[in-house]
Amino acid sequence: MAGPRRRGQLRTLHYSAGTQWAFAIGDAVLAALGVSIAVGFWREKSEQPALEPTFLRRAWFIDASYDRGIARPSTELAQVTSDDVETKVIDGRRQRLAGAFALPDAGCAGCRPVYVRNYALGLMGGLVVLLAYVVVRATS
């Protein structure tokens, strides 16, 4: 005999391989039975709109909120930027620079106009190079 159990010790149960297989098969059968019963109940009621309120059918109104709050305003901002800022300010078609910038502007009359996309691409490229430099210096 091993004697009385001391406080704080756990008792471990040891089952034979056959008993463990029986438990595993029983668990699998019960799980399959539960899933089949749930599917049977759901099939009968899944086409009834009362189960799914409008709030859920419309995906919590996330798509509509995103469209009204982010997509439309950003599209409008992009349109204004493209129409006004790019053509009037960056291209310089309607507004010419005056004073100290008149000479470089005249000297570059044959230059290709700088577009917002190209400017943003150059800015992001420089940022990537700068961050790569900082990471390399920090890890060395």
The first five atom37 places (N, CA, C, CB, O) and aatype in JSON, in Angstrom:
{
  "aatype": [12, 0, 7, 14, 1, 1, 1, 7, 5, 10, 1, 16, 10, 8, 18, 15, 0, 7, 16, 5, 17, 0, 13, 0, 9, 7, 3, 0, 19, 10, 0, 0, 10, 7, 19, 15, 9, 0, 19, 7, 13, 17, 1, 6, 11, 15, 6, 5, 14, 0, 10, 6, 14, 16, 13, 10, 1, 1, 0, 17, 13, 9, 3, 0, 15, 18, 3, 1, 7, 9, 0, 1, 14, 15, 16, 6, 10, 0, 5, 19, 16, 15, 3, 3, 19, 6, 16, 11, 19, 9, 3, 7, 1, 1, 5, 1, 10, 0, 7, 0, 13, 0, 10, 14, 3, 0, 7, 4, 0, 7, 4, 1, 14, 19, 18, 19, 1, 2, 18, 0, 10, 7, 10, 12, 7, 7, 10, 19, 19, 10, 10, 0, 18, 19, 19, 19, 1, 0, 16, 15],
  "atom_mask": [
    [1, 1, 1, 1, 1],
    [1, 1, 1, 1, 1],
    [1, 1, 1, 0, 1],
    [1, 1, 1, 1, 1],
    [1, 1, 1, 1, 1],
    [1, 1, 1, 1, 1],
    [1, 1, 1, 1, 1],
    [1, 1, 1, 0, 1],
    [1, 1, 1, 1, 1],
    [1, 1, 1, 1, 1],
    [1, 1, 1, 1, 1],
    [1, 1, 1, 1, 1],
    [1, 1, 1, 1, 1],
    [1, 1, 1, 1, 1],
    [1, 1, 1, 1, 1],
    [1, 1, 1, 1, 1],
    [1, 1, 1, 1, 1],
    [1, 1, 1, 0, 1],
    [1, 1, 1, 1, 1],
    [1, 1, 1, 1, 1],
    [1, 1, 1, 1, 1],
    [1, 1, 1, 1, 1],
    [1, 1, 1, 1, 1],
    [1, 1, 1, 1, 1],
    [1, 1, 1, 1, 1],
    [1, 1, 1, 0, 1],
    [1, 1, 1, 1, 1],
    [1, 1, 1, 1, 1],
    [1, 1, 1, 1, 1],
    [1, 1, 1, 1, 1],
    [1, 1, 1, 1, 1],
    [1, 1, 1, 1, 1],
    [1, 1, 1, 1, 1],
    [1, 1, 1, 0, 1],
    [1, 1, 1, 1, 1],
    [1, 1, 1, 1, 1],
    [1, 1, 1, 1, 1],
    [1, 1, 1, 1, 1],
    [1, 1, 1, 1, 1],
    [1, 1, 1, 0, 1],
    [1, 1, 1, 1, 1],
    [1, 1, 1, 1, 1],
    [1, 1, 1, 1, 1],
    [1, 1, 1, 1, 1],
    [1, 1, 1, 1, 1],
    [1, 1, 1, 1, 1],
    [1, 1, 1, 1, 1],
    [1, 1, 1, 1, 1],
    [1, 1, 1, 1, 1],
    [1, 1, 1, 1, 1],
    [1, 1, 1, 1, 1],
    [1, 1, 1, 1, 1],
    [1, 1, 1, 1, 1],
    [1, 1, 1, 1, 1],
    [1, 1, 1, 1, 1],
    [1, 1, 1, 1, 1],
    [1, 1, 1, 1, 1],
    [1, 1, 1, 1, 1],
    [1, 1, 1, 1, 1],
    [1, 1, 1, 1, 1],
    [1, 1, 1, 1, 1],
    [1, 1, 1, 1, 1],
    [1, 1, 1, 1, 1],
    [1, 1, 1, 1, 1],
    [1, 1, 1, 1, 1],
    [1, 1, 1, 1, 1],
    [1, 1, 1, 1, 1],
    [1, 1, 1, 1, 1],
    [1, 1, 1, 0, 1],
    [1, 1, 1, 1, 1],
    [1, 1, 1, 1, 1],
    [1, 1, 1, 1, 1],
    [1, 1, 1, 1, 1],
    [1, 1, 1, 1, 1],
    [1, 1, 1, 1, 1],
    [1, 1, 1, 1, 1],
    [1, 1, 1, 1, 1],
    [1, 1, 1, 1, 1],
    [1, 1, 1, 1, 1],
    [1, 1, 1, 1, 1],
    [1, 1, 1, 1, 1],
    [1, 1, 1, 1, 1],
    [1, 1, 1, 1, 1],
    [1, 1, 1, 1, 1],
    [1, 1, 1, 1, 1],
    [1, 1, 1, 1, 1],
    [1, 1, 1, 1, 1],
    [1, 1, 1, 1, 1],
    [1, 1, 1, 1, 1],
    [1, 1, 1, 1, 1],
    [1, 1, 1, 1, 1],
    [1, 1, 1, 0, 1],
    [1, 1, 1, 1, 1],
    [1, 1, 1, 1, 1],
    [1, 1, 1, 1, 1],
    [1, 1, 1, 1, 1],
    [1, 1, 1, 1, 1],
    [1, 1, 1, 1, 1],
    [1, 1, 1, 0, 1],
    [1, 1, 1, 1, 1],
    [1, 1, 1, 1, 1],
    [1, 1, 1, 1, 1],
    [1, 1, 1, 1, 1],
    [1, 1, 1, 1, 1],
    [1, 1, 1, 1, 1],
    [1, 1, 1, 1, 1],
    [1, 1, 1, 0, 1],
    [1, 1, 1, 1, 1],
    [1, 1, 1, 1, 1],
    [1, 1, 1, 0, 1],
    [1, 1, 1, 1, 1],
    [1, 1, 1, 1, 1],
    [1, 1, 1, 1, 1],
    [1, 1, 1, 1, 1],
    [1, 1, 1, 1, 1],
    [1, 1, 1, 1, 1],
    [1, 1, 1, 1, 1],
    [1, 1, 1, 1, 1],
    [1, 1, 1, 1, 1],
    [1, 1, 1, 1, 1],
    [1, 1, 1, 1, 1],
    [1, 1, 1, 0, 1],
    [1, 1, 1, 1, 1],
    [1, 1, 1, 1, 1],
    [1, 1, 1, 0, 1],
    [1, 1, 1, 0, 1],
    [1, 1, 1, 1, 1],
    [1, 1, 1, 1, 1],
    [1, 1, 1, 1, 1],
    [1, 1, 1, 1, 1],
    [1, 1, 1, 1, 1],
    [1, 1, 1, 1, 1],
    [1, 1, 1, 1, 1],
    [1, 1, 1, 1, 1],
    [1, 1, 1, 1, 1],
    [1, 1, 1, 1, 1],
    [1, 1, 1, 1, 1],
    [1, 1, 1, 1, 1],
    [1, 1, 1, 1, 1],
    [1, 1, 1, 1, 1]
  ],
  "atom_positions": [
    [[0.83, -1.18, 0.0], [0.0, 0.0, 0.0], [0.87, 1.24, 0.0], [-0.94, 0.0, 1.2], [1.96, 1.29, 0.57]],
    [[0.33, 2.2, -0.67], [1.08, 3.43, -0.8], [0.89, 4.35, 0.39], [0.69, 4.14, -2.06], [1.69, 5.25, 0.6]],
    [[-0.14, 4.13, 1.15], [-0.38, 4.99, 2.3], [-1.37, 6.09, 1.96], [0.0, 0.0, 0.0], [-1.82, 6.19, 0.81]],
    [[-1.7, 6.89, 2.93], [-2.68, 7.97, 2.68], [-2.11, 9.04, 1.76], [-3.13, 8.6, 4.0], [-0.91, 9.31, 1.74]],
    [[-3.02, 9.63, 1.0], [-2.61, 10.72, 0.1], [-2.32, 11.97, 0.9], [-3.7, 11.01, -0.97], [-3.02, 12.29, 1.86]],
    [[-1.28, 12.65, 0.49], [-0.97, 13.91, 1.14], [-1.72, 15.04, 0.45], [0.56, 14.17, 1.12], [-2.11, 14.93, -0.71]],
    [[-1.91, 16.08, 1.17], [-2.62, 17.24, 0.63], [-1.83, 17.82, -0.53], [-2.85, 18.3, 1.73], [-0.61, 17.95, -0.45]],
    [[-2.54, 18.19, -1.63], [-1.91, 18.8, -2.77], [-1.51, 17.8, -3.84], [0.0, 0.0, 0.0], [-1.1, 18.22, -4.93]],
    [[-1.63, 16.52, -3.59], [-1.29, 15.54, -4.61], [-2.53, 15.23, -5.43], [-0.72, 14.25, -3.97], [-3.64, 15.12, -4.9]],
    [[-2.32, 15.09, -6.72], [-3.41, 14.75, -7.62], [-3.41, 13.25, -7.86], [-3.31, 15.52, -8.95], [-2.36, 12.61, -7.87]],
    [[-4.56, 12.73, -8.05], [-4.68, 11.31, -8.36], [-4.81, 11.18, -9.86], [-5.89, 10.65, -7.61], [-5.69, 11.81, -10.45]],
    [[-4.01, 10.4, -10.47], [-4.08, 10.18, -11.91], [-4.71, 8.83, -12.18], [-2.67, 10.27, -12.56], [-4.41, 7.83, -11.54]],
    [[-5.61, 8.86, -13.16], [-6.28, 7.63, -13.54], [-5.62, 7.07, -14.78], [-7.79, 7.86, -13.79], [-5.29, 7.81, -15.71]],
    [[-5.41, 5.79, -14.78], [-4.8, 5.13, -15.92], [-5.81, 4.16, -16.51], [-3.49, 4.4, -15.52], [-6.32, 3.28, -15.83]],
    [[-6.09, 4.35, -17.8], [-7.01, 3.47, -18.49], [-6.24, 2.64, -19.51], [-8.15, 4.27, -19.18], [-5.18, 3.05, -19.99]],
    [[-6.78, 1.51, -19.83], [-6.15, 0.66, -20.83], [-6.36, 1.27, -22.21], [-6.71, -0.79, -20.78], [-7.19, 2.16, -22.38]],
    [[-5.62, 0.78, -23.19], [-5.72, 1.31, -24.55], [-7.12, 1.09, -25.11], [-4.67, 0.66, -25.47], [-7.65, 1.96, -25.8]],
    [[-7.71, -0.05, -24.84], [-9.06, -0.33, -25.33], [-10.09, 0.63, -24.76], [0.0, 0.0, 0.0], [-10.99, 1.06, -25.47]],
    [[-9.97, 0.96, -23.48], [-10.9, 1.9, -22.84], [-10.71, 3.3, -23.42], [-10.69, 1.92, -21.31], [-11.68, 4.02, -23.64]],
    [[-9.48, 3.69, -23.67], [-9.23, 5.0, -24.25], [-9.82, 5.09, -25.66], [-7.72, 5.29, -24.3], [-10.39, 6.11, -26.02]],
    [[-9.69, 4.02, -26.45], [-10.29, 4.01, -27.79], [-11.82, 4.08, -27.69], [-9.87, 2.74, -28.56], [-12.45, 4.77, -28.49]],
    [[-12.4, 3.39, -26.75], [-13.86, 3.42, -26.58], [-14.32, 4.84, -26.24], [-14.3, 2.43, -25.47], [-15.33, 5.3, -26.77]],
    [[-13.59, 5.53, -25.36], [-13.94, 6.92, -25.03], [-13.82, 7.82, -26.27], [-13.02, 7.45, -23.9], [-14.69, 8.66, -26.51]],
    [[-12.76, 7.65, -27.03], [-12.56, 8.48, -28.22], [-13.65, 8.26, -29.25], [-11.2, 8.19, -28.85], [-14.18, 9.22, -29.81]],
    [[-14.0, 7.02, -29.49], [-15.06, 6.72, -30.46], [-16.41, 7.23, -29.96], [-15.13, 5.2, -30.74], [-17.2, 7.75, -30.74]],
    [[-16.66, 7.08, -28.68], [-17.91, 7.59, -28.1], [-18.01, 9.1, -28.22], [0.0, 0.0, 0.0], [-19.08, 9.62, -28.54]],
    [[-16.92, 9.81, -27.97], [-16.9, 11.28, -28.13], [-17.18, 11.68, -29.57], [-15.55, 11.85, -27.68], [-17.95, 12.61, -29.81]],
    [[-16.55, 10.99, -30.52], [-16.75, 11.32, -31.93], [-18.18, 11.07, -32.36], [-15.79, 10.5, -32.81], [-18.76, 11.86, -33.1]],
    [[-18.77, 9.97, -31.89], [-20.17, 9.66, -32.23], [-21.1, 10.71, -31.65], [-20.56, 8.25, -31.73], [-22.02, 11.17, -32.33]],
    [[-20.88, 11.08, -30.41], [-21.73, 12.11, -29.79], [-21.58, 13.46, -30.49], [-21.39, 12.26, -28.3], [-22.58, 14.17, -30.66]],
    [[-20.38, 13.83, -30.89], [-20.17, 15.1, -31.6], [-20.88, 15.08, -32.95], [-18.66, 15.37, -31.8], [-21.55, 16.05, -33.31]],
    [[-20.75, 13.98, -33.7], [-21.43, 13.88, -35.0], [-22.94, 13.91, -34.83], [-21.01, 12.59, -35.73], [-23.63, 14.53, -35.63]],
    [[-23.45, 13.26, -33.8], [-24.89, 13.27, -33.55], [-25.36, 14.7, -33.23], [-25.24, 12.31, -32.38], [-26.39, 15.13, -33.73]],
    [[-24.6, 15.42, -32.4], [-24.98, 16.8, -32.07], [-24.97, 17.71, -33.28], [0.0, 0.0, 0.0], [-25.86, 18.54, -33.45]],
    [[-23.96, 17.56, -34.14], [-23.89, 18.38, -35.34], [-25.05, 18.06, -36.27], [-22.55, 18.18, -36.07], [-25.65, 18.97, -36.84]],
    [[-25.37, 16.79, -36.44], [-26.48, 16.43, -37.35], [-27.82, 16.92, -36.82], [-26.53, 14.9, -37.55], [-28.67, 17.34, -37.61]],
    [[-28.02, 16.88, -35.53], [-29.27, 17.41, -34.96], [-29.35, 18.92, -35.16], [-29.37, 17.06, -33.45], [-30.41, 19.44, -35.52]],
    [[-28.26, 19.63, -34.94], [-28.24, 21.08, -35.12], [-28.5, 21.46, -36.57], [-26.9, 21.67, -34.65], [-29.24, 22.4, -36.84]],
    [[-27.9, 20.73, -37.51], [-28.12, 21.01, -38.93], [-29.58, 20.75, -39.29], [-27.2, 20.15, -39.8], [-30.17, 21.51, -40.06]],
    [[-30.16, 19.7, -38.74], [-31.57, 19.42, -39.01], [-32.48, 20.54, -38.53], [0.0, 0.0, 0.0], [-33.4, 20.95, -39.24]],
    [[-32.23, 21.04, -37.33], [-33.03, 22.16, -36.82], [-32.82, 23.42, -37.66], [-32.69, 22.45, -35.36], [-33.78, 24.13, -37.95]],
    [[-31.6, 23.69, -38.04], [-31.3, 24.91, -38.76], [-31.88, 24.9, -40.17], [-29.81, 25.12, -38.82], [-32.33, 25.93, -40.65]],
    [[-31.87, 23.74, -40.83], [-32.42, 23.66, -42.19], [-33.88, 24.05, -42.23], [-32.25, 22.26, -42.74], [-34.33, 24.69, -43.19]],
    [[-34.61, 23.68, -41.22], [-36.05, 24.0, -41.21], [-36.29, 25.49, -41.04], [-36.75, 23.23, -40.08], [-37.29, 26.0, -41.54]],
    [[-35.4, 26.19, -40.36], [-35.66, 27.6, -40.04], [-34.71, 28.58, -40.71], [-35.58, 27.78, -38.57], [-34.84, 29.78, -40.5]],
    [[-33.77, 28.11, -41.49], [-32.74, 29.02, -42.01], [-33.27, 29.99, -43.05], [-31.62, 28.23, -42.61], [-32.67, 31.05, -43.24]],
    [[-34.35, 29.69, -43.72], [-34.89, 30.58, -44.73], [-35.9, 31.57, -44.17], [-35.53, 29.77, -45.83], [-36.49, 32.33, -44.93]],
    [[-36.11, 31.57, -42.89], [-37.07, 32.48, -42.28], [-36.36, 33.77, -41.89], [-37.75, 31.83, -41.05], [-35.44, 33.75, -41.08]],
    [[-36.8, 34.91, -42.45], [-36.12, 36.16, -42.14], [-36.26, 36.61, -40.7], [-36.64, 37.24, -43.03], [-35.49, 37.46, -40.25]],
    [[-37.2, 36.07, -39.96], [-37.36, 36.47, -38.56], [-36.16, 36.07, -37.72], [-38.63, 35.86, -37.98], [-35.9, 36.67, -36.68]],
    [[-35.42, 35.06, -38.16], [-34.25, 34.64, -37.4], [-33.1, 35.62, -37.51], [-33.8, 33.28, -37.87], [-32.23, 35.67, -36.65]],
    [[-33.1, 36.4, -38.57], [-31.99, 37.32, -38.8], [-32.53, 38.73, -38.94], [-31.17, 36.91, -40.06], [-33.1, 39.06, -39.98]],
    [[-32.37, 39.57, -37.94], [-32.91, 40.92, -38.04], [-32.16, 41.74, -39.1], [-32.83, 41.62, -36.69], [-31.08, 41.37, -39.56]],
    [[-32.76, 42.85, -39.46], [-32.2, 43.72, -40.49], [-30.78, 44.14, -40.13], [-33.08, 44.96, -40.69], [-29.92, 44.25, -41.0]],
    [[-30.54, 44.37, -38.87], [-29.22, 44.77, -38.41], [-28.16, 43.75, -38.83], [-29.21, 44.94, -36.9], [-27.07, 44.13, -39.24]],
    [[-28.48, 42.46, -38.72], [-27.52, 41.42, -39.09], [-27.5, 41.19, -40.59], [-27.85, 40.13, -38.37], [-26.43, 40.93, -41.16]],
    [[-28.65, 41.28, -41.25], [-28.68, 41.08, -42.7], [-27.87, 42.14, -43.41], [-30.12, 41.1, -43.21], [-27.3, 41.89, -44.48]],
    [[-27.81, 43.31, -42.85], [-27.04, 44.39, -43.47], [-25.62, 44.45, -42.93], [-27.73, 45.73, -43.24], [-24.95, 45.47, -43.07]],
    [[-25.16, 43.38, -42.33], [-23.79, 43.26, -41.82], [-23.44, 44.38, -40.86], [-22.79, 43.24, -42.98], [-22.38, 45.01, -40.96]],
    [[-24.35, 44.63, -39.93], [-24.18, 45.63, -38.88], [-23.99, 47.02, -39.46], [-22.99, 45.28, -38.01], [-23.47, 47.91, -38.78]],
    [[-24.4, 47.23, -40.68], [-24.3, 48.51, -41.37], [-22.86, 48.98, -41.52], [-25.11, 49.56, -40.64], [-22.61, 50.17, -41.68]],
    [[-21.92, 48.06, -41.47], [-20.51, 48.43, -41.58], [-20.21, 48.93, -42.99], [-19.61, 47.23, -41.24], [-19.51, 49.93, -43.15]],
    [[-20.74, 48.23, -44.02], [-20.46, 48.64, -45.4], [-21.03, 50.04, -45.68], [-21.05, 47.62, -46.39], [-20.35, 50.87, -46.28]],
    [[-22.26, 50.28, -45.26], [-22.87, 51.58, -45.5], [-22.14, 52.68, -44.74], [-24.35, 51.57, -45.1], [-21.94, 53.78, -45.27]],
    [[-21.75, 52.41, -43.51], [-21.02, 53.41, -42.72], [-19.66, 53.71, -43.34], [-20.85, 52.92, -41.28], [-19.25, 54.87, -43.4]],
    [[-18.97, 52.67, -43.79], [-17.68, 52.88, -44.43], [-17.84, 53.69, -45.71], [-17.0, 51.52, -44.75], [-17.05, 54.59, -45.99]],
    [[-18.88, 53.38, -46.48], [-19.11, 54.1, -47.73], [-19.38, 55.58, -47.48], [-20.27, 53.48, -48.5], [-18.81, 56.45, -48.14]],
    [[-20.24, 55.85, -46.51], [-20.59, 57.25, -46.23], [-19.49, 58.0, -45.49], [-21.87, 57.31, -45.43], [-19.29, 59.19, -45.72]],
    [[-18.79, 57.32, -44.6], [-17.82, 58.01, -43.75], [-16.42, 58.09, -44.31], [0.0, 0.0, 0.0], [-15.68, 59.03, -44.0]],
    [[-16.02, 57.12, -45.14], [-14.64, 57.09, -45.6], [-14.54, 57.11, -47.13], [-13.95, 55.85, -45.07], [-13.82, 57.94, -47.69]],
    [[-15.26, 56.22, -47.8], [-15.08, 56.07, -49.25], [-15.51, 57.31, -50.03], [-15.86, 54.86, -49.75], [-14.76, 57.82, -50.85]],
    [[-16.71, 57.8, -49.77], [-17.19, 58.97, -50.51], [-16.37, 60.23, -50.23], [-18.64, 59.23, -50.18], [-15.98, 60.93, -51.17]],
    [[-16.1, 60.55, -48.95], [-15.27, 61.74, -48.71], [-13.87, 61.64, -49.3], [-15.17, 62.0, -47.24], [-13.34, 62.62, -49.83]],
    [[-13.25, 60.46, -49.22], [-11.9, 60.34, -49.78], [-11.92, 60.4, -51.3], [-11.25, 59.05, -49.31], [-10.98, 60.9, -51.91]],
    [[-12.97, 59.89, -51.92], [-13.1, 60.01, -53.37], [-13.28, 61.47, -53.77], [-14.28, 59.17, -53.89], [-12.69, 61.93, -54.75]],
    [[-14.09, 62.2, -53.01], [-14.29, 63.63, -53.27], [-12.99, 64.41, -53.08], [-15.38, 64.19, -52.34], [-12.66, 65.28, -53.88]],
    [[-12.25, 64.09, -52.02], [-10.97, 64.74, -51.78], [-9.98, 64.45, -52.91], [-10.38, 64.29, -50.44], [-9.25, 65.35, -53.35]],
    [[-9.95, 63.23, -53.38], [-9.06, 62.87, -54.49], [-9.45, 63.62, -55.76], [-9.08, 61.36, -54.74], [-8.58, 64.04, -56.52]],
    [[-10.74, 63.77, -55.99], [-11.2, 64.49, -57.17], [-10.82, 65.97, -57.09], [-12.72, 64.34, -57.34], [-10.33, 66.54, -58.06]],
    [[-11.03, 66.57, -55.94], [-10.68, 67.99, -55.76], [-9.17, 68.16, -55.9], [-11.16, 68.51, -54.38], [-8.7, 69.1, -56.54]],
    [[-8.41, 67.25, -55.29], [-6.96, 67.32, -55.38], [-6.5, 67.2, -56.83], [-6.3, 66.24, -54.53], [-5.63, 67.94, -57.28]],
    [[-7.1, 66.26, -57.55], [-6.71, 66.05, -58.93], [-7.09, 67.24, -59.8], [-7.34, 64.79, -59.47], [-6.29, 67.7, -60.62]],
    [[-8.29, 67.74, -59.63], [-8.76, 68.83, -60.48], [-8.11, 70.16, -60.15], [-10.26, 68.95, -60.36], [-7.61, 70.86, -61.04]],
    [[-8.1, 70.52, -58.88], [-7.66, 71.86, -58.5], [-6.18, 71.93, -58.17], [-8.45, 72.33, -57.32], [-5.44, 72.71, -58.77]],
    [[-5.75, 71.13, -57.24], [-4.37, 71.24, -56.75], [-3.38, 70.86, -57.83], [-4.16, 70.36, -55.52], [-2.42, 71.59, -58.08]],
    [[-3.61, 69.72, -58.48], [-2.63, 69.26, -59.45], [-2.56, 70.18, -60.67], [-2.96, 67.85, -59.89], [-1.47, 70.54, -61.11]],
    [[-3.71, 70.57, -61.2], [-3.68, 71.38, -62.42], [-3.31, 72.83, -62.14], [-5.02, 71.33, -63.1], [-2.6, 73.44, -62.94]],
    [[-3.78, 73.4, -61.02], [-3.54, 74.82, -60.77], [-2.22, 75.09, -60.06], [-4.66, 75.38, -59.96], [-1.53, 76.06, -60.38]],
    [[-1.87, 74.25, -59.1], [-0.7, 74.55, -58.28], [0.55, 73.83, -58.79], [-0.96, 74.16, -56.84], [1.57, 74.47, -59.05]],
    [[0.46, 72.53, -58.94], [1.66, 71.77, -59.26], [2.04, 71.91, -60.73], [1.47, 70.3, -58.92], [3.2, 72.16, -61.04]],
    [[1.09, 71.77, -61.63], [1.41, 71.92, -63.04], [1.75, 73.35, -63.38], [0.24, 71.45, -63.89], [2.54, 73.6, -64.3]],
    [[1.19, 74.28, -62.67], [1.47, 75.68, -62.92], [0.81, 76.19, -64.19], [0.0, 0.0, 0.0], [1.25, 77.2, -64.74]],
    [[-0.23, 75.53, -64.65], [-0.9, 75.95, -65.89], [-1.62, 77.28, -65.7], [-1.89, 74.88, -66.35], [-1.62, 78.12, -66.6]],
    [[-2.23, 77.48, -64.55], [-3.03, 78.68, -64.37], [-2.34, 79.71, -63.48], [-4.38, 78.32, -63.78], [-2.57, 80.91, -63.6]],
    [[-1.5, 79.21, -62.6], [-0.81, 80.14, -61.71], [0.69, 80.04, -61.96], [-1.14, 79.84, -60.21], [1.27, 78.96, -61.88]],
    [[1.29, 81.13, -62.26], [2.74, 81.15, -62.45], [3.38, 81.68, -61.19], [3.13, 82.03, -63.68], [2.84, 82.54, -60.5]],
    [[4.53, 81.15, -60.91], [5.26, 81.62, -59.75], [5.83, 83.0, -60.04], [6.39, 80.63, -59.37], [6.22, 83.3, -61.17]],
    [[5.89, 83.82, -59.03], [6.37, 85.19, -59.2], [7.62, 85.41, -58.36], [5.28, 86.21, -58.82], [7.97, 84.58, -57.52]],
    [[8.28, 86.5, -58.6], [9.42, 86.89, -57.79], [10.63, 86.02, -58.01], [0.0, 0.0, 0.0], [11.07, 85.82, -59.14]],
    [[11.19, 85.49, -56.93], [12.44, 84.74, -56.98], [12.31, 83.43, -57.74], [12.94, 84.47, -55.57], [13.3, 82.9, -58.22]],
    [[11.09, 82.9, -57.85], [10.89, 81.62, -58.52], [10.61, 81.77, -60.0], [9.77, 80.87, -57.86], [10.43, 80.76, -60.69]],
    [[10.57, 82.99, -60.51], [10.24, 83.19, -61.93], [11.36, 82.65, -62.83], [10.01, 84.68, -62.22], [11.06, 82.06, -63.86]],
    [[12.6, 82.84, -62.46], [13.71, 82.37, -63.29], [13.77, 80.84, -63.37], [15.02, 82.92, -62.75], [13.84, 80.31, -64.47]],
    [[13.74, 80.11, -62.24], [13.75, 78.65, -62.36], [12.52, 78.13, -63.1], [13.82, 78.02, -60.98], [12.59, 77.13, -63.81]],
    [[11.4, 78.82, -62.94], [10.18, 78.39, -63.64], [10.34, 78.58, -65.14], [8.96, 79.17, -63.12], [9.93, 77.71, -65.91]],
    [[10.92, 79.68, -65.55], [11.12, 79.93, -66.98], [12.18, 79.0, -67.54], [11.51, 81.38, -67.23], [12.08, 78.57, -68.69]],
    [[13.19, 78.69, -66.75], [14.25, 77.8, -67.19], [13.78, 76.37, -67.38], [0.0, 0.0, 0.0], [14.39, 75.6, -68.11]],
    [[12.72, 76.03, -66.73], [12.22, 74.65, -66.8], [10.92, 74.59, -67.6], [12.01, 74.08, -65.38], [10.08, 73.73, -67.35]],
    [[10.76, 75.48, -68.55], [9.53, 75.5, -69.33], [9.35, 74.22, -70.13], [9.51, 76.71, -70.26], [8.22, 73.79, -70.37]],
    [[10.44, 73.6, -70.56], [10.32, 72.37, -71.33], [10.29, 71.12, -70.48], [0.0, 0.0, 0.0], [10.16, 70.01, -70.99]],
    [[10.4, 71.3, -69.16], [10.4, 70.13, -68.27], [9.01, 69.52, -68.2], [10.88, 70.53, -66.85], [7.99, 70.18, -68.38]],
    [[9.02, 68.26, -67.93], [7.76, 67.53, -67.76], [7.13, 67.99, -66.45], [7.99, 65.98, -67.77], [7.83, 68.11, -65.45]],
    [[5.82, 68.24, -66.42], [5.19, 68.67, -65.17], [5.23, 67.56, -64.12], [3.73, 69.09, -65.43], [5.13, 66.37, -64.44]],
    [[5.39, 67.96, -62.88], [5.44, 67.01, -61.78], [4.01, 66.77, -61.3], [6.36, 67.52, -60.62], [3.31, 67.71, -60.93]],
    [[3.6, 65.54, -61.3], [2.26, 65.2, -60.88], [2.26, 64.77, -59.42], [1.66, 64.1, -61.76], [3.3, 64.38, -58.88]],
    [[1.12, 64.82, -58.8], [0.99, 64.46, -57.38], [1.43, 63.02, -57.16], [-0.46, 64.66, -56.9], [2.07, 62.72, -56.16]],
    [[1.09, 62.15, -58.08], [1.45, 60.74, -57.93], [2.96, 60.56, -57.92], [0.84, 59.9, -59.06], [3.49, 59.81, -57.09]],
    [[3.65, 61.23, -58.81], [5.1, 61.12, -58.86], [5.75, 61.71, -57.61], [5.65, 61.81, -60.12], [6.71, 61.16, -57.08]],
    [[5.21, 62.81, -57.16], [5.72, 63.44, -55.94], [5.54, 62.5, -54.75], [5.01, 64.78, -55.69], [6.47, 62.32, -53.96]],
    [[4.35, 61.92, -54.62], [4.08, 61.01, -53.51], [4.96, 59.77, -53.6], [2.6, 60.6, -53.5], [5.44, 59.28, -52.58]],
    [[5.18, 59.26, -54.8], [6.05, 58.1, -54.97], [7.48, 58.42, -54.54], [6.03, 57.62, -56.44], [8.11, 57.62, -53.85]],
    [[7.98, 59.56, -54.93], [9.32, 59.96, -54.51], [9.42, 60.16, -53.01], [0.0, 0.0, 0.0], [10.41, 59.79, -52.39]],
    [[8.39, 60.74, -52.43], [8.36, 60.95, -50.99], [8.36, 59.63, -50.25], [7.13, 61.77, -50.6], [9.11, 59.47, -49.28]],
    [[7.55, 58.68, -50.67], [7.5, 57.38, -50.02], [8.8, 56.6, -50.23], [6.31, 56.57, -50.55], [9.26, 55.91, -49.32]],
    [[9.38, 56.71, -51.41], [10.66, 56.05, -51.66], [11.74, 56.57, -50.74], [0.0, 0.0, 0.0], [12.51, 55.79, -50.18]],
    [[11.8, 57.88, -50.57], [12.77, 58.48, -49.65], [12.53, 58.05, -48.22], [0.0, 0.0, 0.0], [13.47, 57.82, -47.47]],
    [[11.26, 57.94, -47.83], [10.93, 57.5, -46.48], [11.39, 56.06, -46.25], [9.43, 57.62, -46.24], [11.9, 55.73, -45.18]],
    [[11.2, 55.2, -47.25], [11.64, 53.81, -47.13], [13.16, 53.75, -46.99], [11.18, 52.98, -48.35], [13.68, 53.0, -46.16]],
    [[13.87, 54.52, -47.79], [15.34, 54.53, -47.7], [15.78, 55.04, -46.34], [15.94, 55.41, -48.83], [16.7, 54.48, -45.73]],
    [[15.15, 56.09, -45.85], [15.49, 56.64, -44.55], [15.23, 55.63, -43.43], [14.71, 57.91, -44.29], [16.07, 55.46, -42.55]],
    [[14.09, 54.97, -43.46], [13.78, 53.97, -42.44], [14.74, 52.79, -42.52], [12.34, 53.49, -42.59], [15.16, 52.27, -41.49]],
    [[15.09, 52.37, -43.72], [16.06, 51.27, -43.86], [17.39, 51.67, -43.25], [16.24, 50.89, -45.36], [18.02, 50.87, -42.56]],
    [[17.82, 52.9, -43.49], [19.07, 53.39, -42.92], [19.03, 53.37, -41.4], [19.36, 54.81, -43.42], [19.98, 52.94, -40.75]],
    [[17.92, 53.85, -40.83], [17.78, 53.89, -39.36], [17.79, 52.47, -38.79], [16.49, 54.63, -38.96], [18.42, 52.22, -37.76]],
    [[17.09, 51.55, -39.44], [17.04, 50.17, -38.94], [18.43, 49.53, -39.01], [16.03, 49.34, -39.75], [18.84, 48.86, -38.07]],
    [[19.12, 49.74, -40.1], [20.46, 49.16, -40.24], [21.4, 49.74, -39.18], [21.02, 49.41, -41.66], [22.19, 49.01, -38.59]],
    [[21.32, 51.05, -38.95], [22.19, 51.68, -37.95], [21.84, 51.22, -36.54], [22.09, 53.2, -38.05], [22.72, 51.07, -35.7]],
    [[20.55, 51.0, -36.29], [20.11, 50.6, -34.96], [20.49, 49.14, -34.65], [18.6, 50.79, -34.82], [20.76, 48.8, -33.5]],
    [[20.52, 48.3, -35.65], [20.83, 46.89, -35.43], [22.32, 46.6, -35.47], [20.13, 46.04, -36.46], [22.74, 45.52, -35.06]],
    [[23.13, 47.55, -35.95], [24.57, 47.3, -36.04], [25.26, 47.62, -34.75], [25.19, 48.1, -37.15], [26.48, 47.47, -34.64]]
  ]
}
